[in-house]
Amino acid sequence: MGLTAMVVGSVSGFGMQMMNNALQKVPLSRKPWLHVTYFFLGGWIGQRWVRLEKDLVMDINEIRADKGMPPMVGTDAMLGLKYRTQA
């Protein structure tokens, strides 16, 4: 999931710059350093999104455990865990 999010973010960042140039009706290859910058920025945001989502699920499960409730359904699949951990 992390690699997929990074690739999607990278392509989205690159595409944003291409769309920006197209909307301004300037050559698509204008300011190529912005293409590279947005490519890497989009990849970083994609990686960060996965990390934030994982932290959110862990926080929700901690709150549920404090209230005496079971963890969310499918938590192991969301967190990418192969084996259920014993608490």
PDB file of N, CA, C and O in Angstrom, chain B, residues numbered from 101:
ATOM      1  N   MET B 101       0.823  -1.190   0.000  1.00  0.00           N
ATOM      2  CA  MET B 101       0.000   0.000   0.000  1.00  0.00           C
ATOM      3  C   MET B 101       0.866   1.252   0.000  1.00  0.00           C
ATOM      4  O   MET B 101       0.506   2.244  -0.635  1.00  0.00           O
ATOM      5  N   GLY B 102       1.991   1.232   0.692  1.00  0.00           N
ATOM      6  CA  GLY B 102       2.841   2.405   0.762  1.00  0.00           C
ATOM      7  C   GLY B 102       3.438   2.769  -0.580  1.00  0.00           C
ATOM      8  O   GLY B 102       3.486   3.944  -0.944  1.00  0.00           O
ATOM      9  N   LEU B 103       3.894   1.769  -1.319  1.00  0.00           N
ATOM     10  CA  LEU B 103       4.478   2.023  -2.633  1.00  0.00           C
ATOM     11  C   LEU B 103       3.413   2.540  -3.598  1.00  0.00           C
ATOM     12  O   LEU B 103       3.670   3.456  -4.380  1.00  0.00           O
ATOM     13  N   THR B 104       2.240   1.961  -3.544  1.00  0.00           N
ATOM     14  CA  THR B 104       1.146   2.399  -4.407  1.00  0.00           C
ATOM     15  C   THR B 104       0.780   3.847  -4.111  1.00  0.00           C
ATOM     16  O   THR B 104       0.589   4.639  -5.033  1.00  0.00           O
ATOM     17  N   ALA B 105       0.681   4.196  -2.835  1.00  0.00           N
ATOM     18  CA  ALA B 105       0.338   5.569  -2.464  1.00  0.00           C
ATOM     19  C   ALA B 105       1.414   6.538  -2.925  1.00  0.00           C
ATOM     20  O   ALA B 105       1.111   7.652  -3.352  1.00  0.00           O
ATOM     21  N   MET B 106       2.668   6.116  -2.840  1.00  0.00           N
ATOM     22  CA  MET B 106       3.755   6.986  -3.268  1.00  0.00           C
ATOM     23  C   MET B 106       3.711   7.197  -4.783  1.00  0.00           C
ATOM     24  O   MET B 106       3.899   8.317  -5.259  1.00  0.00           O
ATOM     25  N   VAL B 107       3.468   6.141  -5.531  1.00  0.00           N
ATOM     26  CA  VAL B 107       3.405   6.256  -6.993  1.00  0.00           C
ATOM     27  C   VAL B 107       2.217   7.120  -7.414  1.00  0.00           C
ATOM     28  O   VAL B 107       2.350   7.976  -8.288  1.00  0.00           O
ATOM     29  N   VAL B 108       1.062   6.897  -6.797  1.00  0.00           N
ATOM     30  CA  VAL B 108      -0.123   7.698  -7.133  1.00  0.00           C
ATOM     31  C   VAL B 108       0.113   9.163  -6.777  1.00  0.00           C
ATOM     32  O   VAL B 108      -0.251  10.049  -7.550  1.00  0.00           O
ATOM     33  N   GLY B 109       0.711   9.428  -5.627  1.00  0.00           N
ATOM     34  CA  GLY B 109       1.019  10.803  -5.239  1.00  0.00           C
ATOM     35  C   GLY B 109       2.003  11.450  -6.185  1.00  0.00           C
ATOM     36  O   GLY B 109       1.848  12.617  -6.544  1.00  0.00           O
ATOM     37  N   SER B 110       3.018  10.703  -6.595  1.00  0.00           N
ATOM     38  CA  SER B 110       4.023  11.240  -7.511  1.00  0.00           C
ATOM     39  C   SER B 110       3.416  11.588  -8.866  1.00  0.00           C
ATOM     40  O   SER B 110       3.665  12.663  -9.410  1.00  0.00           O
ATOM     41  N   VAL B 111       2.629  10.680  -9.396  1.00  0.00           N
ATOM     42  CA  VAL B 111       1.993  10.920 -10.697  1.00  0.00           C
ATOM     43  C   VAL B 111       1.002  12.081 -10.582  1.00  0.00           C
ATOM     44  O   VAL B 111       0.874  12.877 -11.512  1.00  0.00           O
ATOM     45  N   SER B 112       0.306  12.181  -9.460  1.00  0.00           N
ATOM     46  CA  SER B 112      -0.631  13.290  -9.267  1.00  0.00           C
ATOM     47  C   SER B 112       0.100  14.626  -9.208  1.00  0.00           C
ATOM     48  O   SER B 112      -0.351  15.609  -9.796  1.00  0.00           O
ATOM     49  N   GLY B 113       1.223  14.665  -8.503  1.00  0.00           N
ATOM     50  CA  GLY B 113       2.000  15.896  -8.429  1.00  0.00           C
ATOM     51  C   GLY B 113       2.512  16.323  -9.793  1.00  0.00           C
ATOM     52  O   GLY B 113       2.424  17.497 -10.151  1.00  0.00           O
ATOM     53  N   PHE B 114       3.042  15.389 -10.548  1.00  0.00           N
ATOM     54  CA  PHE B 114       3.519  15.673 -11.907  1.00  0.00           C
ATOM     55  C   PHE B 114       2.364  16.136 -12.791  1.00  0.00           C
ATOM     56  O   PHE B 114       2.500  17.082 -13.567  1.00  0.00           O
ATOM     57  N   GLY B 115       1.238  15.460 -12.662  1.00  0.00           N
ATOM     58  CA  GLY B 115       0.059  15.814 -13.457  1.00  0.00           C
ATOM     59  C   GLY B 115      -0.479  17.194 -13.117  1.00  0.00           C
ATOM     60  O   GLY B 115      -0.980  17.901 -13.991  1.00  0.00           O
ATOM     61  N   MET B 116      -0.377  17.581 -11.843  1.00  0.00           N
ATOM     62  CA  MET B 116      -0.816  18.923 -11.459  1.00  0.00           C
ATOM     63  C   MET B 116      -0.011  19.987 -12.190  1.00  0.00           C
ATOM     64  O   MET B 116      -0.571  20.968 -12.680  1.00  0.00           O
ATOM     65  N   GLN B 117       1.289  19.795 -12.263  1.00  0.00           N
ATOM     66  CA  GLN B 117       2.137  20.777 -12.955  1.00  0.00           C
ATOM     67  C   GLN B 117       1.838  20.786 -14.449  1.00  0.00           C
ATOM     68  O   GLN B 117       1.797  21.851 -15.065  1.00  0.00           O
ATOM     69  N   MET B 118       1.633  19.631 -15.027  1.00  0.00           N
ATOM     70  CA  MET B 118       1.299  19.575 -16.455  1.00  0.00           C
ATOM     71  C   MET B 118      -0.034  20.281 -16.720  1.00  0.00           C
ATOM     72  O   MET B 118      -0.169  21.025 -17.691  1.00  0.00           O
ATOM     73  N   MET B 119      -1.013  20.039 -15.845  1.00  0.00           N
ATOM     74  CA  MET B 119      -2.321  20.678 -16.004  1.00  0.00           C
ATOM     75  C   MET B 119      -2.216  22.189 -15.819  1.00  0.00           C
ATOM     76  O   MET B 119      -2.876  22.956 -16.521  1.00  0.00           O
ATOM     77  N   ASN B 120      -1.390  22.604 -14.879  1.00  0.00           N
ATOM     78  CA  ASN B 120      -1.182  24.028 -14.649  1.00  0.00           C
ATOM     79  C   ASN B 120      -0.622  24.695 -15.904  1.00  0.00           C
ATOM     80  O   ASN B 120      -1.087  25.759 -16.311  1.00  0.00           O
ATOM     81  N   ASN B 121       0.372  24.066 -16.507  1.00  0.00           N
ATOM     82  CA  ASN B 121       0.944  24.619 -17.738  1.00  0.00           C
ATOM     83  C   ASN B 121      -0.075  24.607 -18.878  1.00  0.00           C
ATOM     84  O   ASN B 121      -0.127  25.545 -19.673  1.00  0.00           O
ATOM     85  N   ALA B 122      -0.876  23.562 -18.959  1.00  0.00           N
ATOM     86  CA  ALA B 122      -1.877  23.479 -20.028  1.00  0.00           C
ATOM     87  C   ALA B 122      -2.939  24.561 -19.861  1.00  0.00           C
ATOM     88  O   ALA B 122      -3.361  25.174 -20.842  1.00  0.00           O
ATOM     89  N   LEU B 123      -3.371  24.796 -18.625  1.00  0.00           N
ATOM     90  CA  LEU B 123      -4.387  25.828 -18.388  1.00  0.00           C
ATOM     91  C   LEU B 123      -3.860  27.229 -18.682  1.00  0.00           C
ATOM     92  O   LEU B 123      -4.618  28.104 -19.099  1.00  0.00           O
ATOM     93  N   GLN B 124      -2.569  27.441 -18.467  1.00  0.00           N
ATOM     94  CA  GLN B 124      -1.966  28.737 -18.761  1.00  0.00           C
ATOM     95  C   GLN B 124      -1.614  28.884 -20.244  1.00  0.00           C
ATOM     96  O   GLN B 124      -1.196  29.954 -20.687  1.00  0.00           O
ATOM     97  N   LYS B 125      -1.787  27.810 -20.995  1.00  0.00           N
ATOM     98  CA  LYS B 125      -1.476  27.775 -22.434  1.00  0.00           C
ATOM     99  C   LYS B 125      -0.024  28.157 -22.703  1.00  0.00           C
ATOM    100  O   LYS B 125       0.280  28.936 -23.607  1.00  0.00           O
ATOM    101  N   VAL B 126       0.855  27.587 -21.895  1.00  0.00           N
ATOM    102  CA  VAL B 126       2.295  27.734 -22.096  1.00  0.00           C
ATOM    103  C   VAL B 126       2.835  26.355 -22.466  1.00  0.00           C
ATOM    104  O   VAL B 126       2.139  25.359 -22.269  1.00  0.00           O
ATOM    105  N   PRO B 127       4.047  26.270 -22.993  1.00  0.00           N
ATOM    106  CA  PRO B 127       4.598  24.944 -23.311  1.00  0.00           C
ATOM    107  C   PRO B 127       4.599  24.033 -22.077  1.00  0.00           C
ATOM    108  O   PRO B 127       4.918  24.469 -20.971  1.00  0.00           O
ATOM    109  N   LEU B 128       4.239  22.770 -22.286  1.00  0.00           N
ATOM    110  CA  LEU B 128       4.128  21.843 -21.159  1.00  0.00           C
ATOM    111  C   LEU B 128       5.452  21.615 -20.454  1.00  0.00           C
ATOM    112  O   LEU B 128       5.482  21.289 -19.267  1.00  0.00           O
ATOM    113  N   SER B 129       6.552  21.787 -21.185  1.00  0.00           N
ATOM    114  CA  SER B 129       7.868  21.537 -20.588  1.00  0.00           C
ATOM    115  C   SER B 129       8.472  22.795 -19.951  1.00  0.00           C
ATOM    116  O   SER B 129       9.661  22.815 -19.633  1.00  0.00           O
ATOM    117  N   ARG B 130       7.678  23.820 -19.767  1.00  0.00           N
ATOM    118  CA  ARG B 130       8.178  25.051 -19.159  1.00  0.00           C
ATOM    119  C   ARG B 130       8.473  24.815 -17.682  1.00  0.00           C
ATOM    120  O   ARG B 130       7.689  24.158 -16.997  1.00  0.00           O
ATOM    121  N   LYS B 131       9.565  25.326 -17.192  1.00  0.00           N
ATOM    122  CA  LYS B 131      10.024  25.177 -15.805  1.00  0.00           C
ATOM    123  C   LYS B 131      10.053  23.700 -15.395  1.00  0.00           C
ATOM    124  O   LYS B 131       9.261  23.282 -14.550  1.00  0.00           O
ATOM    125  N   PRO B 132      10.947  22.913 -15.976  1.00  0.00           N
ATOM    126  CA  PRO B 132      10.961  21.472 -15.691  1.00  0.00           C
ATOM    127  C   PRO B 132      11.294  21.140 -14.238  1.00  0.00           C
ATOM    128  O   PRO B 132      10.937  20.059 -13.768  1.00  0.00           O
ATOM    129  N   TRP B 133      11.966  22.034 -13.512  1.00  0.00           N
ATOM    130  CA  TRP B 133      12.275  21.752 -12.114  1.00  0.00           C
ATOM    131  C   TRP B 133      10.995  21.679 -11.273  1.00  0.00           C
ATOM    132  O   TRP B 133      10.974  21.001 -10.246  1.00  0.00           O
ATOM    133  N   LEU B 134       9.933  22.367 -11.696  1.00  0.00           N
ATOM    134  CA  LEU B 134       8.672  22.260 -10.968  1.00  0.00           C
ATOM    135  C   LEU B 134       8.032  20.884 -11.178  1.00  0.00           C
ATOM    136  O   LEU B 134       7.378  20.361 -10.276  1.00  0.00           O
ATOM    137  N   HIS B 135       8.218  20.297 -12.369  1.00  0.00           N
ATOM    138  CA  HIS B 135       7.712  18.944 -12.601  1.00  0.00           C
ATOM    139  C   HIS B 135       8.355  17.979 -11.609  1.00  0.00           C
ATOM    140  O   HIS B 135       7.676  17.156 -10.995  1.00  0.00           O
ATOM    141  N   VAL B 136       9.661  18.090 -11.462  1.00  0.00           N
ATOM    142  CA  VAL B 136      10.389  17.196 -10.553  1.00  0.00           C
ATOM    143  C   VAL B 136      10.008  17.480  -9.106  1.00  0.00           C
ATOM    144  O   VAL B 136       9.820  16.552  -8.320  1.00  0.00           O
ATOM    145  N   THR B 137       9.894  18.754  -8.751  1.00  0.00           N
ATOM    146  CA  THR B 137       9.541  19.125  -7.380  1.00  0.00           C
ATOM    147  C   THR B 137       8.177  18.579  -6.997  1.00  0.00           C
ATOM    148  O   THR B 137       8.024  17.977  -5.934  1.00  0.00           O
ATOM    149  N   TYR B 138       7.178  18.784  -7.858  1.00  0.00           N
ATOM    150  CA  TYR B 138       5.842  18.293  -7.549  1.00  0.00           C
ATOM    151  C   TYR B 138       5.768  16.773  -7.582  1.00  0.00           C
ATOM    152  O   TYR B 138       4.967  16.177  -6.862  1.00  0.00           O
ATOM    153  N   PHE B 139       6.588  16.145  -8.404  1.00  0.00           N
ATOM    154  CA  PHE B 139       6.651  14.677  -8.426  1.00  0.00           C
ATOM    155  C   PHE B 139       7.076  14.151  -7.056  1.00  0.00           C
ATOM    156  O   PHE B 139       6.427  13.269  -6.493  1.00  0.00           O
ATOM    157  N   PHE B 140       8.181  14.704  -6.519  1.00  0.00           N
ATOM    158  CA  PHE B 140       8.669  14.233  -5.224  1.00  0.00           C
ATOM    159  C   PHE B 140       7.773  14.694  -4.071  1.00  0.00           C
ATOM    160  O   PHE B 140       7.606  13.967  -3.091  1.00  0.00           O
ATOM    161  N   LEU B 141       7.204  15.877  -4.178  1.00  0.00           N
ATOM    162  CA  LEU B 141       6.285  16.356  -3.141  1.00  0.00           C
ATOM    163  C   LEU B 141       5.040  15.478  -3.082  1.00  0.00           C
ATOM    164  O   LEU B 141       4.569  15.141  -1.996  1.00  0.00           O
ATOM    165  N   GLY B 142       4.510  15.108  -4.235  1.00  0.00           N
ATOM    166  CA  GLY B 142       3.346  14.218  -4.280  1.00  0.00           C
ATOM    167  C   GLY B 142       3.665  12.849  -3.702  1.00  0.00           C
ATOM    168  O   GLY B 142       2.837  12.270  -2.998  1.00  0.00           O
ATOM    169  N   GLY B 143       4.860  12.318  -3.988  1.00  0.00           N
ATOM    170  CA  GLY B 143       5.271  11.034  -3.411  1.00  0.00           C
ATOM    171  C   GLY B 143       5.399  11.106  -1.907  1.00  0.00           C
ATOM    172  O   GLY B 143       5.015  10.171  -1.204  1.00  0.00           O
ATOM    173  N   TRP B 144       5.938  12.215  -1.400  1.00  0.00           N
ATOM    174  CA  TRP B 144       6.072  12.380   0.051  1.00  0.00           C
ATOM    175  C   TRP B 144       4.696  12.464   0.715  1.00  0.00           C
ATOM    176  O   TRP B 144       4.480  11.869   1.771  1.00  0.00           O
ATOM    177  N   ILE B 145       3.772  13.196   0.102  1.00  0.00           N
ATOM    178  CA  ILE B 145       2.422  13.312   0.659  1.00  0.00           C
ATOM    179  C   ILE B 145       1.736  11.950   0.652  1.00  0.00           C
ATOM    180  O   ILE B 145       1.030  11.612   1.602  1.00  0.00           O
ATOM    181  N   GLY B 146       1.935  11.156  -0.413  1.00  0.00           N
ATOM    182  CA  GLY B 146       1.348   9.811  -0.458  1.00  0.00           C
ATOM    183  C   GLY B 146       1.873   8.932   0.665  1.00  0.00           C
ATOM    184  O   GLY B 146       1.098   8.219   1.304  1.00  0.00           O
ATOM    185  N   GLN B 147       3.176   8.971   0.917  1.00  0.00           N
ATOM    186  CA  GLN B 147       3.756   8.190   2.022  1.00  0.00           C
ATOM    187  C   GLN B 147       3.237   8.676   3.369  1.00  0.00           C
ATOM    188  O   GLN B 147       2.908   7.869   4.239  1.00  0.00           O
ATOM    189  N   ARG B 148       3.163   9.979   3.541  1.00  0.00           N
ATOM    190  CA  ARG B 148       2.699  10.562   4.804  1.00  0.00           C
ATOM    191  C   ARG B 148       1.244  10.200   5.065  1.00  0.00           C
ATOM    192  O   ARG B 148       0.860   9.957   6.209  1.00  0.00           O
ATOM    193  N   TRP B 149       0.428  10.161   4.009  1.00  0.00           N
ATOM    194  CA  TRP B 149      -0.989   9.820   4.142  1.00  0.00           C
ATOM    195  C   TRP B 149      -1.150   8.411   4.715  1.00  0.00           C
ATOM    196  O   TRP B 149      -1.977   8.190   5.600  1.00  0.00           O
ATOM    197  N   VAL B 150      -0.364   7.462   4.213  1.00  0.00           N
ATOM    198  CA  VAL B 150      -0.445   6.081   4.698  1.00  0.00           C
ATOM    199  C   VAL B 150      -0.051   6.025   6.171  1.00  0.00           C
ATOM    200  O   VAL B 150      -0.699   5.341   6.962  1.00  0.00           O
ATOM    201  N   ARG B 151       1.014   6.746   6.542  1.00  0.00           N
ATOM    202  CA  ARG B 151       1.472   6.750   7.929  1.00  0.00           C
ATOM    203  C   ARG B 151       0.419   7.371   8.857  1.00  0.00           C
ATOM    204  O   ARG B 151       0.172   6.856   9.947  1.00  0.00           O
ATOM    205  N   LEU B 152      -0.201   8.475   8.423  1.00  0.00           N
ATOM    206  CA  LEU B 152      -1.236   9.117   9.238  1.00  0.00           C
ATOM    207  C   LEU B 152      -2.455   8.215   9.404  1.00  0.00           C
ATOM    208  O   LEU B 152      -3.044   8.146  10.483  1.00  0.00           O
ATOM    209  N   GLU B 153      -2.826   7.528   8.335  1.00  0.00           N
ATOM    210  CA  GLU B 153      -3.979   6.632   8.405  1.00  0.00           C
ATOM    211  C   GLU B 153      -3.712   5.477   9.376  1.00  0.00           C
ATOM    212  O   GLU B 153      -4.594   5.082  10.138  1.00  0.00           O
ATOM    213  N   LYS B 154      -2.500   4.944   9.342  1.00  0.00           N
ATOM    214  CA  LYS B 154      -2.127   3.857  10.242  1.00  0.00           C
ATOM    215  C   LYS B 154      -2.141   4.333  11.697  1.00  0.00           C
ATOM    216  O   LYS B 154      -2.637   3.629  12.576  1.00  0.00           O
ATOM    217  N   ASP B 155      -1.597   5.527  11.951  1.00  0.00           N
ATOM    218  CA  ASP B 155      -1.612   6.080  13.307  1.00  0.00           C
ATOM    219  C   ASP B 155      -3.034   6.317  13.793  1.00  0.00           C
ATOM    220  O   ASP B 155      -3.335   6.086  14.964  1.00  0.00           O
ATOM    221  N   LEU B 156      -3.915   6.777  12.902  1.00  0.00           N
ATOM    222  CA  LEU B 156      -5.300   7.023  13.269  1.00  0.00           C
ATOM    223  C   LEU B 156      -6.000   5.736  13.677  1.00  0.00           C
ATOM    224  O   LEU B 156      -6.722   5.713  14.673  1.00  0.00           O
ATOM    225  N   VAL B 157      -5.794   4.666  12.920  1.00  0.00           N
ATOM    226  CA  VAL B 157      -6.418   3.380  13.256  1.00  0.00           C
ATOM    227  C   VAL B 157      -5.898   2.875  14.599  1.00  0.00           C
ATOM    228  O   VAL B 157      -6.665   2.336  15.396  1.00  0.00           O
ATOM    229  N   MET B 158      -4.597   3.045  14.856  1.00  0.00           N
ATOM    230  CA  MET B 158      -4.048   2.602  16.139  1.00  0.00           C
ATOM    231  C   MET B 158      -4.614   3.424  17.295  1.00  0.00           C
ATOM    232  O   MET B 158      -4.888   2.872  18.361  1.00  0.00           O
ATOM    233  N   ASP B 159      -4.794   4.732  17.106  1.00  0.00           N
ATOM    234  CA  ASP B 159      -5.382   5.574  18.143  1.00  0.00           C
ATOM    235  C   ASP B 159      -6.835   5.204  18.409  1.00  0.00           C
ATOM    236  O   ASP B 159      -7.270   5.166  19.560  1.00  0.00           O
ATOM    237  N   ILE B 160      -7.584   4.932  17.347  1.00  0.00           N
ATOM    238  CA  ILE B 160      -8.983   4.530  17.511  1.00  0.00           C
ATOM    239  C   ILE B 160      -9.073   3.224  18.293  1.00  0.00           C
ATOM    240  O   ILE B 160      -9.916   3.088  19.179  1.00  0.00           O
ATOM    241  N   ASN B 161      -8.210   2.265  17.969  1.00  0.00           N
ATOM    242  CA  ASN B 161      -8.237   0.996  18.693  1.00  0.00           C
ATOM    243  C   ASN B 161      -7.834   1.172  20.153  1.00  0.00           C
ATOM    244  O   ASN B 161      -8.350   0.467  21.020  1.00  0.00           O
ATOM    245  N   GLU B 162      -6.926   2.095  20.439  1.00  0.00           N
ATOM    246  CA  GLU B 162      -6.531   2.362  21.824  1.00  0.00           C
ATOM    247  C   GLU B 162      -7.702   2.964  22.608  1.00  0.00           C
ATOM    248  O   GLU B 162      -7.939   2.595  23.758  1.00  0.00           O
ATOM    249  N   ILE B 163      -8.425   3.883  21.985  1.00  0.00           N
ATOM    250  CA  ILE B 163      -9.600   4.473  22.631  1.00  0.00           C
ATOM    251  C   ILE B 163     -10.660   3.412  22.855  1.00  0.00           C
ATOM    252  O   ILE B 163     -11.283   3.370  23.915  1.00  0.00           O
ATOM    253  N   ARG B 164     -10.869   2.551  21.863  1.00  0.00           N
ATOM    254  CA  ARG B 164     -11.857   1.478  22.013  1.00  0.00           C
ATOM    255  C   ARG B 164     -11.455   0.507  23.122  1.00  0.00           C
ATOM    256  O   ARG B 164     -12.315   0.017  23.854  1.00  0.00           O
ATOM    257  N   ALA B 165     -10.153   0.222  23.254  1.00  0.00           N
ATOM    258  CA  ALA B 165      -9.686  -0.673  24.313  1.00  0.00           C
ATOM    259  C   ALA B 165      -9.911  -0.036  25.684  1.00  0.00           C
ATOM    260  O   ALA B 165     -10.257  -0.737  26.634  1.00  0.00           O
ATOM    261  N   ASP B 166      -9.720   1.273  25.804  1.00  0.00           N
ATOM    262  CA  ASP B 166      -9.968   1.959  27.074  1.00  0.00           C
ATOM    263  C   ASP B 166     -11.430   1.889  27.475  1.00  0.00           C
ATOM    264  O   ASP B 166     -11.743   1.862  28.665  1.00  0.00           O
ATOM    265  N   LYS B 167     -12.328   1.859  26.504  1.00  0.00           N
ATOM    266  CA  LYS B 167     -13.763   1.774  26.773  1.00  0.00           C
ATOM    267  C   LYS B 167     -14.246   0.339  26.914  1.00  0.00           C
ATOM    268  O   LYS B 167     -15.431   0.106  27.154  1.00  0.00           O
ATOM    269  N   GLY B 168     -13.340  -0.632  26.769  1.00  0.00           N
ATOM    270  CA  GLY B 168     -13.713  -2.040  26.894  1.00  0.00           C
ATOM    271  C   GLY B 168     -14.348  -2.611  25.641  1.00  0.00           C
ATOM    272  O   GLY B 168     -15.030  -3.634  25.706  1.00  0.00           O
ATOM    273  N   MET B 169     -14.137  -1.974  24.512  1.00  0.00           N
ATOM    274  CA  MET B 169     -14.708  -2.435  23.253  1.00  0.00           C
ATOM    275  C   MET B 169     -13.643  -3.198  22.473  1.00  0.00           C
ATOM    276  O   MET B 169     -12.450  -2.967  22.666  1.00  0.00           O
ATOM    277  N   PRO B 170     -14.065  -4.106  21.591  1.00  0.00           N
ATOM    278  CA  PRO B 170     -13.075  -4.815  20.764  1.00  0.00           C
ATOM    279  C   PRO B 170     -12.503  -3.877  19.707  1.00  0.00           C
ATOM    280  O   PRO B 170     -13.088  -2.830  19.428  1.00  0.00           O
ATOM    281  N   PRO B 171     -11.351  -4.245  19.109  1.00  0.00           N
ATOM    282  CA  PRO B 171     -10.788  -3.404  18.039  1.00  0.00           C
ATOM    283  C   PRO B 171     -11.721  -3.339  16.838  1.00  0.00           C
ATOM    284  O   PRO B 171     -12.620  -4.165  16.685  1.00  0.00           O
ATOM    285  N   MET B 172     -11.495  -2.355  15.999  1.00  0.00           N
ATOM    286  CA  MET B 172     -12.299  -2.209  14.781  1.00  0.00           C
ATOM    287  C   MET B 172     -12.190  -3.469  13.926  1.00  0.00           C
ATOM    288  O   MET B 172     -11.155  -4.136  13.916  1.00  0.00           O
ATOM    289  N   VAL B 173     -13.257  -3.784  13.215  1.00  0.00           N
ATOM    290  CA  VAL B 173     -13.263  -4.941  12.332  1.00  0.00           C
ATOM    291  C   VAL B 173     -12.298  -4.684  11.182  1.00  0.00           C
ATOM    292  O   VAL B 173     -12.326  -3.612  10.578  1.00  0.00           O
ATOM    293  N   GLY B 174     -11.450  -5.651  10.878  1.00  0.00           N
ATOM    294  CA  GLY B 174     -10.512  -5.538   9.776  1.00  0.00           C
ATOM    295  C   GLY B 174      -9.280  -4.716  10.095  1.00  0.00           C
ATOM    296  O   GLY B 174      -8.585  -4.278   9.179  1.00  0.00           O
ATOM    297  N   THR B 175      -8.987  -4.494  11.371  1.00  0.00           N
ATOM    298  CA  THR B 175      -7.844  -3.672  11.748  1.00  0.00           C
ATOM    299  C   THR B 175      -6.541  -4.289  11.268  1.00  0.00           C
ATOM    300  O   THR B 175      -5.660  -3.576  10.786  1.00  0.00           O
ATOM    301  N   ASP B 176      -6.407  -5.596  11.392  1.00  0.00           N
ATOM    302  CA  ASP B 176      -5.164  -6.239  10.978  1.00  0.00           C
ATOM    303  C   ASP B 176      -4.911  -6.030   9.490  1.00  0.00           C
ATOM    304  O   ASP B 176      -3.768  -5.836   9.078  1.00  0.00           O
ATOM    305  N   ALA B 177      -5.959  -6.068   8.689  1.00  0.00           N
ATOM    306  CA  ALA B 177      -5.806  -5.840   7.253  1.00  0.00           C
ATOM    307  C   ALA B 177      -5.441  -4.383   6.970  1.00  0.00           C
ATOM    308  O   ALA B 177      -4.654  -4.104   6.065  1.00  0.00           O
ATOM    309  N   MET B 178      -6.009  -3.455   7.741  1.00  0.00           N
ATOM    310  CA  MET B 178      -5.714  -2.036   7.538  1.00  0.00           C
ATOM    311  C   MET B 178      -4.274  -1.716   7.902  1.00  0.00           C
ATOM    312  O   MET B 178      -3.634  -0.897   7.243  1.00  0.00           O
ATOM    313  N   LEU B 179      -3.765  -2.350   8.936  1.00  0.00           N
ATOM    314  CA  LEU B 179      -2.426  -2.061   9.398  1.00  0.00           C
ATOM    315  C   LEU B 179      -1.370  -2.887   8.680  1.00  0.00           C
ATOM    316  O   LEU B 179      -0.173  -2.685   8.885  1.00  0.00           O
ATOM    317  N   GLY B 180      -1.810  -3.814   7.842  1.00  0.00           N
ATOM    318  CA  GLY B 180      -0.850  -4.622   7.096  1.00  0.00           C
ATOM    319  C   GLY B 180      -0.215  -5.699   7.942  1.00  0.00           C
ATOM    320  O   GLY B 180       0.902  -6.130   7.655  1.00  0.00           O
ATOM    321  N   LEU B 181      -0.906  -6.147   8.987  1.00  0.00           N
ATOM    322  CA  LEU B 181      -0.356  -7.174   9.869  1.00  0.00           C
ATOM    323  C   LEU B 181      -0.749  -8.558   9.356  1.00  0.00           C
ATOM    324  O   LEU B 181      -1.911  -8.801   9.027  1.00  0.00           O
ATOM    325  N   LYS B 182       0.225  -9.456   9.291  1.00  0.00           N
ATOM    326  CA  LYS B 182      -0.090 -10.820   8.845  1.00  0.00           C
ATOM    327  C   LYS B 182      -0.674 -11.642   9.973  1.00  0.00           C
ATOM    328  O   LYS B 182      -1.578 -12.449   9.755  1.00  0.00           O
ATOM    329  N   TYR B 183      -0.165 -11.443  11.174  1.00  0.00           N
ATOM    330  CA  TYR B 183      -0.576 -12.271  12.295  1.00  0.00           C
ATOM    331  C   TYR B 183      -1.157 -11.414  13.382  1.00  0.00           C
ATOM    332  O   TYR B 183      -0.674 -10.311  13.640  1.00  0.00           O
ATOM    333  N   ARG B 184      -2.189 -11.910  14.021  1.00  0.00           N
ATOM    334  CA  ARG B 184      -2.814 -11.171  15.114  1.00  0.00           C
ATOM    335  C   ARG B 184      -1.900 -11.204  16.325  1.00  0.00           C
ATOM    336  O   ARG B 184      -1.427 -12.269  16.723  1.00  0.00           O
ATOM    337  N   THR B 185      -1.649 -10.045  16.912  1.00  0.00           N
ATOM    338  CA  THR B 185      -0.795  -9.961  18.084  1.00  0.00           C
ATOM    339  C   THR B 185      -1.604 -10.252  19.337  1.00  0.00           C
ATOM    340  O   THR B 185      -2.784  -9.909  19.420  1.00  0.00           O
ATOM    341  N   GLN B 186      -0.970 -10.878  20.299  1.00  0.00           N
ATOM    342  CA  GLN B 186      -1.631 -11.185  21.563  1.00  0.00           C
ATOM    343  C   GLN B 186      -1.456 -10.001  22.500  1.00  0.00           C
ATOM    344  O   GLN B 186      -0.339  -9.531  22.716  1.00  0.00           O
ATOM    345  N   ALA B 187      -2.555  -9.522  23.052  1.00  0.00           N
ATOM    346  CA  ALA B 187      -2.494  -8.371  23.958  1.00  0.00           C
ATOM    347  C   ALA B 187      -2.451  -8.796  25.399  1.00  0.00           C
ATOM    348  O   ALA B 187      -2.398  -7.950  26.291  1.00  0.00           O
TER     349      ALA B 187
END
